[in-house]
Amino acid sequence: MMSEEDSTATGSAPDRAGAAGTISEEIALAANADLTVLISAGPEESRAIALELGRAGRCQQGALEVVDCREPDALTKHPLPARRRRPSVLLLQEVHALSRDAQSQLEEQLESVLGIPAAERVRVVSSSSRSLYAQVRRRRFQERLYYRLNMIHIVVPRSTARIGARDS
């Protein structure tokens, strides 16, 4: 049996922010808004959604960079780029795995990136297969960073939930 910490974000009201519409509606909303996006899904689903965000938004097809936050020193090896000639999407996968120091580093980098005009900056998308809200409640993830990343929240139901929904 999985603990709440190991589950995707389905447990509480703050984690179901994107559950009001379909995933495609949420992607359309996110593509038209110049805000950070948090995807509650596994790595494969979050990569597909980030690619779709890039296609639906202002980014050229294939302009996706993926940083696996489970890697030690992921943000040191792959700092957030400031300006881009062509807009692109930066996907921070499994952001829940960042250390407290890396979370502070990410918050500083986001501060500088978000001050750049939208047409010239990278689109920041983060994902986690665990509930970031639960991580915040357990003081394992910085609350301020959680709200900065969670401007638009896309929740992908677990595959077992999707299968059950199809059968009924």
Sequence and secondary structure as in RCSB ss.txt:
>XXXX:A:sequence
MMSEEDSTATGSAPDRAGAAGTISEEIALAANADLTVLISAGPEESRAIALELGRAGRCQQGALEVVDCREPDAL
TKHPLPARRRRPSVLLLQEVHALSRDAQSQLEEQLESVLGIPAAERVRVVSSSSRSLYAQVRRRRFQERLYYRLN
MIHIVVPRSTARIGARDS
>XXXX:A:secstr
   GGGS S SSGGGGGGGGS HHHHHHHHHHS S EEEES HHHHHHHHHHHHHHTTS TT EEEEETTSTTHH
HHS    B SS  EEEEETGGG  HHHHHHHHHHHHHHTTS GGGB EEEEEESS HHHHHHTTSS HHHHHHH 
SEEEE   HHHHHHHHH 
